[in-house]
Structure formats: C-alpha cells, structure tokens
C-alpha cells in the first residue's frame, strides 16, 4: 500500500506540474502577444487622421465601436510579417522604423524591405534585357539609392509641413499653459486641435505619455523622427520648462514670433533655389535618355561597348561623373536657414 500511495502521489504531482507548465506557457504567450500589440500601436506607422487621437489608441479592446465601427477601424492585412519581425530587432530595422514613421507612409519595415528588394530585382532584369547585362547591377544600386532617397524626400517634405505648423503649435501650448493646464494636457489639446502632420505626431507623444514614458523621452523621440532646428528649439524649450519651470508662456510667445520669421525666410530661399534643384535632376535624366536613344538607333550597341574592359571602365567613369555632378549641384543648392 505504501508503494502504491507513493506511485499515485508521484503521478499526481507530475500531472499538477504539467498543468502548471501549460498554464505558464499560455500566460507567457498571451503576455508576449499583448506586448507586441502594444509596441505595434506605439511604434507603428503614423496613424491616419481619423484614428490619430490619443484616446482611441488606448481604448479598451472590448469597447463598443458603434455601427460599422469594426469595419472602419479594422487594420489592413500586413505583408512580409516574418521579414518584419526579423528586421525590427536589428539596428537597421530600428532606423528604418523611425524613418518610416517620419514619412507618414502606412508601411511596416518588412513591407518596405520587401518592396525595395522586388524593385531591385525587377530593375536588374529590365536593365539587363533592355540595355545590356552590365547595367543590371548598376540599376540595382540605383534602385537601392532611390528607395532611400524617396524616404528622405518624403520625410523632408513632411518635416517642412510640420515646421510650417510650429508657430501655431507653440501658440496653442502657450495658451494652454497660460490657462493653467499641465504640459501633458496642453500637448494632448494641441494634438486634437491641429491637422496632420503635427496632430498625428503629437498624438503619438500623448499616447507615449499616457503609458508612462517621460515627457523628455517622448519629445526627444519626436525630434529624432522629424529632425529640424526649429523643432529642436521648441523641444529644448519645453524640456527645460518642464524641468525647471519658469516663464514658459513668454518664452513660447517669443519663440512663436521667431518661428514665423524663419518660416517666411525658408519659403523665400526655397523659391530661389528651385531652378538649381531642377537642374540637378534633369542632367542625369538627359544621360539616361541618351543611352536609351543610342540603343534604340543601334540595337545591341551598349552590349558591344560593355563587352570589353575598356568600354566598362569608360562607362563607369561616365556614370561616376554624372553622380559627382548631381552631388555638386545639390550641394550648391542647399542652404541651411
């Protein structure tokens, strides 16, 4: 009997340990899923104007959405999820995530990488078939550069729009703090009042503050997403005022006047340099058009030229000169205000 009781006790303890292990695995998996969902909400692409307000992001999962709300708020199906999970943990993935957030594009890191790889392969094959096999790797490198340049252009464009809204943003924060509101409440109020991109970016800041991040961290991340001198000045002013207090209302109102003057100056400089920037893009396009024209007039001419080492060296030198010319003209047309 003693041996049988010991065996039953052992089996019972084993079953209990197995049940506890299963419950622990389920609890760990659900916690990981909730953590991943929260990170996707806080660090995902920029929300659209309809859902870029602080409260809907932090709403309870079981909250009612109203008639047709489930259809309206249902997110679209994401592609390349496996690639996205692998890239998010890398330094390159984190940089791409911040850059995609700054552009306002509704893309994940995995989707962007998948589309870029597809474009690289497509341009490689098209250039090899239309021009010559030598131009396949060249066009693939151009595709990689163009994808990064597109993100930089989109971020610069959105940053310019955000800079244009900074005077109104500083005015709203100054009015809110003058009325006795806390800094976090003033930022949430500005997020509700302003249009995109300022409204969406401030909504992200307000959501981060609502889940426990400090004001300094949230504002510094905003400055990293949309780098500019004007925003850095505003962020530094808000951080110092939050740390030490002081006359934040008068500081913000003086900053509003300065931002208005810089806004007009930047507009004038951009208008003056429009012709130079157009020239920097037109010259490389003329070179590409000349290559296509030569190959159309004499089919296979580019292939015969690039078959020899001398022809390849001459082509590389010509392409390098176009690249240098593009960079030099762009540098001449870049004036920091």
Protein Blocks (a to p, Z undefined) as FASTA:
>chain_A
ZZmmmmmmmmmmmmmmmmmmmmmmmmmmmmmmmmmmmmmmmmmccddfklmcfklmmpcf
kbcebehklmmmpccddehklmmmmmmmpmklmmmmmmmmmnopacdfklmmmmmmmmmm
mmmmmmmmmmomklmmmmmmmmmmmmmmmmmmmmmmmmmmmmmmmmmmmmmmmmmmmnop
afklmmmmmmmmpccfklmmmmmmmmmmmnopafklmmmmmmmmmgcfklmmmmmmmmmm
mmngpjfklmmmmmmmmmmmmmmmmmmmmmmmmmmmmmmmmmmmmmmmmmmmmmmmmghk
lmmmmmpmklmmmmmmmmmmmmmmmmmmmmmmpccZZ
